[in-house]
Amino acid sequence: LAAAEQAAIDLETRFHASTNVVMDLERPEDETAALLQRCVHVSDETKRRLLGEWSDERMAHALPLHACASCGVRDPSLTYTRVDVSALPRTVSVRVAGGEDETRHVFELSPEQCAKYRGLQNKKA
């Protein structure tokens, strides 16, 4: 059983390494700590440099942390662009199942969405 478990871990590791997919091999904290201690060495100078870059550049005090207005992702490594929403087209043509084009309104709520929004406005927090 232990050999099969290790073979599965090795296979998953090779898969993630070859596809560049984020690896998520869950391990107990003590095992992870032992692996880090045994396999990873970062010099004190590198730690100081990385901490300085992080605190002075990426997460400096009062630095805006932008978010995607569509999905809400906040990633300081991404570049976000401001867009004047009123300048965007009101409709978009999309190909739907069956291969036909359909015009859809982009920034208009359906009657159901409007009712839900009104309901949320009347709720007390």
Contact map, one row per residue, 1 for C-alpha under 8 A:
11111000000000000000000000000000000000000000000000000000000000000000000000000000000000000000000000000000000000000000000000000
11111100000000000000000000000000000000000000000000000000000000000000000000000000000000000000000000000000000000000000000000000
11111110000000000000000000000000000000000000000000000000000000000000000000000000000000000000000000000000000000000000000000000
11111111000000000000000000000000000000000000000000000000000000000000000000000000000000000000000000000000000000000000000000000
11111111100000000000000000000000000000000000000000000000000000000000000000000000000000000000000000000000000000000000000000000
01111111110000000000000000000000000000000000000000000000000000000000000000000000000000000000000000000000000000000000000000000
00111111111000000000000000000000000000000000000000000000000000000000000000000000000000000000000000000000000000000000000000000
00011111111100000000000000000000000000000000000000000000000000000000000000000000000000000000000000000000000000000000000000000
00001111111110000000000010000000000000000000000000000000000000000000000000000000000000000000000000000000000000000000000000000
00000111111111000000000000000000000000000000000000000000000000000000000000000000000000000000000000000000000000000000000000000
00000011111111100000000000000000000000000000000000000000000000000000000000000000000000000000000000000000000000000000000000000
00000001111111110000000000000000000000000000000000000000000000000000000000000000000000000000000000000000000000000000000000000
00000000111111111000001000000000000000000000000000000000000000000000000000000000000000000000000000000000000000000000000000000
00000000011111111100000000000000000000000000000000000000000000000000000000000000000000000000000000000000000000000000000000000
00000000001111111110000000000000000000000000000000000000000000000000000000000000000000000000000000000000000000000000000000000
00000000000111111111111000000000000000000000000000000000000000000000000000000000000000000000000000000000000000000000000000000
00000000000011111111100000000000000000000000000000000000000000000000000000000000000000000000000000000000000000000000000000000
00000000000001111111000000000000000000000000000000000000000000000000000000000000000000000000000000000000000000000000000000000
00000000000000111111100000000000000000000000000000000000000000000000000000000000000000000000000000000000000000000000000000000
00000000000000011111110000000000000000000000000000000000000000000000000000000000000000000000000000000000000000000000000000000
00000000000000011011111000000000000000000000000000000000000000000000000000000000000000000000000000000000000000000000000000000
00000000000000010001111100000000000000000000000000000000000000000000000000000000000000000000000000000000000000000000000000000
00000000000010010000111110000000000000000000000000000000000000000000000000000000000000000000000000000000000000000000000000000
00000000000000000000011111000000000000000000000000000000000000000000000000000000000000000000000000000000000000000000000000000
00000000100000000000001111100000000000000000000000000000000000000000000000000000000000000000000000000000000000000000000000000
00000000000000000000000111110000000000000000000000000000000000000000000000000000000000000000000000000000000000000000000000000
00000000000000000000000011111011000000000000000000000000000000000000000000000000000000000000000000000000000000000000000000000
00000000000000000000000001111111000000000000000000000000000000000000000000000000000000000000000000000000000000000000000000000
00000000000000000000000000111111100000000000000000000000000000000000000000000000000000000000000000000000000000000000000000000
00000000000000000000000000011111110000000000000000000000000000000000000000000000000000000000000000000000000000000000000000000
00000000000000000000000000111111111000000000000000000000000000000000000000000000000000000000000000000000000000000000000000000
00000000000000000000000000111111111100000000000000000000000000000000000000000000000000000000000000000000000000000000000000000
00000000000000000000000000001111111110000000000000000000000000000000000000000000000000000000000000000000000000000000000000000
00000000000000000000000000000111111111000000000000000000000000000000000000000000000000000000000000000000000000000000000000000
00000000000000000000000000000011111111110000000000000000000000000000000000000000000000000000000000000000000000000000000000000
00000000000000000000000000000001111111110000000000000000000000000000000000000000000000000000000000000000000000000000000000000
00000000000000000000000000000000111111111000000000000000000000000000000000000000000000000000000000000000000000000000000000000
00000000000000000000000000000000011111110000000000000000000000000000000000000000000000000000000000000000000000000000000000000
00000000000000000000000000000000001111111000000000000000000000000000000000000000000000000000000000000000000000000000000000000
00000000000000000000000000000000001111111100000000000000000000000000000000000000000000000000000000000000000000000000000000000
00000000000000000000000000000000000010111110000000000000000000000000000000000000000000000000000000000000000000000000000000000
00000000000000000000000000000000000000011111011000000000000000000000000000000000000000000000000000000000000000000000000000000
00000000000000000000000000000000000000001111111000000000000000000000000000000000000000000000000000000000000000000000000000000
00000000000000000000000000000000000000000111111100000000000000000000000000000000000000000000000000000000000000000000000000000
00000000000000000000000000000000000000000011111110000000000000000000000000000000000000000000000000000000000000000000000000000
00000000000000000000000000000000000000000111111111000000000000000000000000000000000000000000000000000000000000000000000000000
00000000000000000000000000000000000000000111111111100000000000000000000000000000000000000000000000000000000000000000000000000
00000000000000000000000000000000000000000001111111110000000000000000000000000000000000000000000000000000000000000000000000000
00000000000000000000000000000000000000000000111111111000000000000000000000000000000000000000000000000000000000000000000000000
00000000000000000000000000000000000000000000011111111100000000000000000000000000000000000000000000000000000000000000000000000
00000000000000000000000000000000000000000000001111111110000000000000000000000000000000000000000000000000000000000000000000000
00000000000000000000000000000000000000000000000111111111100000000000000000000000000000000000000000000000000000000000000000000
00000000000000000000000000000000000000000000000011111111110000000000000000000000000000000000000000000000000000000000000000000
00000000000000000000000000000000000000000000000001111111111100000000000000000000000000000000000000000000000000000000000000000
00000000000000000000000000000000000000000000000000111111111110000000000000000000000000000000000000000000000000000000000000000
00000000000000000000000000000000000000000000000000011111111100000000000000000000000000000000000000000000000000000000000000000
00000000000000000000000000000000000000000000000000011111111100000000000000000000000000000000000000000000000000000000000000000
00000000000000000000000000000000000000000000000000001111111100100000000000011000000000000000000000000000000000000000000000000
00000000000000000000000000000000000000000000000000000111111110100000000000000000000000000000000000000000000000000000000000000
00000000000000000000000000000000000000000000000000000111111111100000000000000000000000000000000000000000000000000000000000000
00000000000000000000000000000000000000000000000000000010001111100000000000000000000000000000000000000000000000000000000000000
00000000000000000000000000000000000000000000000000000000000111110000000000000000000000000000000000000000000000000000000000000
00000000000000000000000000000000000000000000000000000000011111111000000000000000000000000000000000000000000000000000000000000
00000000000000000000000000000000000000000000000000000000000001111100000000000000000000000000000000000000000000000000000000000
00000000000000000000000000000000000000000000000000000000000000111110000001110000000000000000000000000000000000000000000000000
00000000000000000000000000000000000000000000000000000000000000011111000001110001000000000000000000000000000000000000000000000
00000000000000000000000000000000000000000000000000000000000000001111100111100001000000000000000000000000000000000000000000000
00000000000000000000000000000000000000000000000000000000000000000111111111000001000000000000000000000000000000000000000000000
00000000000000000000000000000000000000000000000000000000000000000011111100000000000000000000000000000000000000000000000000000
00000000000000000000000000000000000000000000000000000000000000000001111100000000000000000000000000000000000000000000000000000
00000000000000000000000000000000000000000000000000000000000000000001111110000000000000000000000000000000000000000000000000000
00000000000000000000000000000000000000000000000000000000000000000011111111000000000000000000000000000000000000000000000000000
00000000000000000000000000000000000000000000000000000000000000000011001111100000000000000000000000000000000000000000000000000
00000000000000000000000000000000000000000000000000000000000000001111000111110000000000000000000000000000000000000000000000000
00000000000000000000000000000000000000000000000000000000000000001110000011111100000000000000000000000000000000000000000000000
00000000000000000000000000000000000000000000000000000000010000001100000001111110000000000000000000000000000000000000000000000
00000000000000000000000000000000000000000000000000000000010000000000000000111110000000000000000000000000000000000000000000000
00000000000000000000000000000000000000000000000000000000000000000000000000111111000000000000000000000000000000000000000000000
00000000000000000000000000000000000000000000000000000000000000000000000000011111100000000000000000000000000000000000000000000
00000000000000000000000000000000000000000000000000000000000000000111000000000111110000000000000000000000000000000000000000000
00000000000000000000000000000000000000000000000000000000000000000000000000000011111000000000000000000000000000000000000000000
00000000000000000000000000000000000000000000000000000000000000000000000000000001111100000000000000000000000000000000000000000
00000000000000000000000000000000000000000000000000000000000000000000000000000000111110000000000000000000000000000000000000000
00000000000000000000000000000000000000000000000000000000000000000000000000000000011111110000000000000000000000000000000000000
00000000000000000000000000000000000000000000000000000000000000000000000000000000001111110000000000000000000000000000000000000
00000000000000000000000000000000000000000000000000000000000000000000000000000000000111111000000000000000000000000000000000000
00000000000000000000000000000000000000000000000000000000000000000000000000000000000111111000000000000000000000000000000000000
00000000000000000000000000000000000000000000000000000000000000000000000000000000000111111100000000000000000000000000000000000
00000000000000000000000000000000000000000000000000000000000000000000000000000000000001111111000000000000010000000000000000000
00000000000000000000000000000000000000000000000000000000000000000000000000000000000000011111000000000000111000000000000000000
00000000000000000000000000000000000000000000000000000000000000000000000000000000000000001111100000000011110000000000000000000
00000000000000000000000000000000000000000000000000000000000000000000000000000000000000001111110000000011110000000000000000000
00000000000000000000000000000000000000000000000000000000000000000000000000000000000000000011111000001111000000000000000000000
00000000000000000000000000000000000000000000000000000000000000000000000000000000000000000001111100001111000000000000000000000
00000000000000000000000000000000000000000000000000000000000000000000000000000000000000000000111110111100000000000000000000000
00000000000000000000000000000000000000000000000000000000000000000000000000000000000000000000011111111100000000000000000000000
00000000000000000000000000000000000000000000000000000000000000000000000000000000000000000000001111110000000000000000000000000
00000000000000000000000000000000000000000000000000000000000000000000000000000000000000000000000111110000000000000000000000000
00000000000000000000000000000000000000000000000000000000000000000000000000000000000000000000001111111000000000000000000000000
00000000000000000000000000000000000000000000000000000000000000000000000000000000000000000000001111111100000000000000000000000
00000000000000000000000000000000000000000000000000000000000000000000000000000000000000000000111100111110000000000000000000000
00000000000000000000000000000000000000000000000000000000000000000000000000000000000000000000111100011111000000000000000000000
00000000000000000000000000000000000000000000000000000000000000000000000000000000000000000011110000001111100000000000000000000
00000000000000000000000000000000000000000000000000000000000000000000000000000000000000000011110000000111110000000000000000000
00000000000000000000000000000000000000000000000000000000000000000000000000000000000000000111000000000011111100000000000000000
00000000000000000000000000000000000000000000000000000000000000000000000000000000000000001111000000000001111100000000000000000
00000000000000000000000000000000000000000000000000000000000000000000000000000000000000000100000000000000111110000000000000000
00000000000000000000000000000000000000000000000000000000000000000000000000000000000000000000000000000000111111000000000000000
00000000000000000000000000000000000000000000000000000000000000000000000000000000000000000000000000000000001111111100000000000
00000000000000000000000000000000000000000000000000000000000000000000000000000000000000000000000000000000000111111100000000000
00000000000000000000000000000000000000000000000000000000000000000000000000000000000000000000000000000000000011111110000000000
00000000000000000000000000000000000000000000000000000000000000000000000000000000000000000000000000000000000011111111000000000
00000000000000000000000000000000000000000000000000000000000000000000000000000000000000000000000000000000000011111111100000000
00000000000000000000000000000000000000000000000000000000000000000000000000000000000000000000000000000000000011111111110000000
00000000000000000000000000000000000000000000000000000000000000000000000000000000000000000000000000000000000000111111111000000
00000000000000000000000000000000000000000000000000000000000000000000000000000000000000000000000000000000000000011111111100000
00000000000000000000000000000000000000000000000000000000000000000000000000000000000000000000000000000000000000001111111110000
00000000000000000000000000000000000000000000000000000000000000000000000000000000000000000000000000000000000000000111111111000
00000000000000000000000000000000000000000000000000000000000000000000000000000000000000000000000000000000000000000011111111100
00000000000000000000000000000000000000000000000000000000000000000000000000000000000000000000000000000000000000000001111111100
00000000000000000000000000000000000000000000000000000000000000000000000000000000000000000000000000000000000000000000111111100
00000000000000000000000000000000000000000000000000000000000000000000000000000000000000000000000000000000000000000000011111110
00000000000000000000000000000000000000000000000000000000000000000000000000000000000000000000000000000000000000000000001111111
00000000000000000000000000000000000000000000000000000000000000000000000000000000000000000000000000000000000000000000000001111
00000000000000000000000000000000000000000000000000000000000000000000000000000000000000000000000000000000000000000000000000111
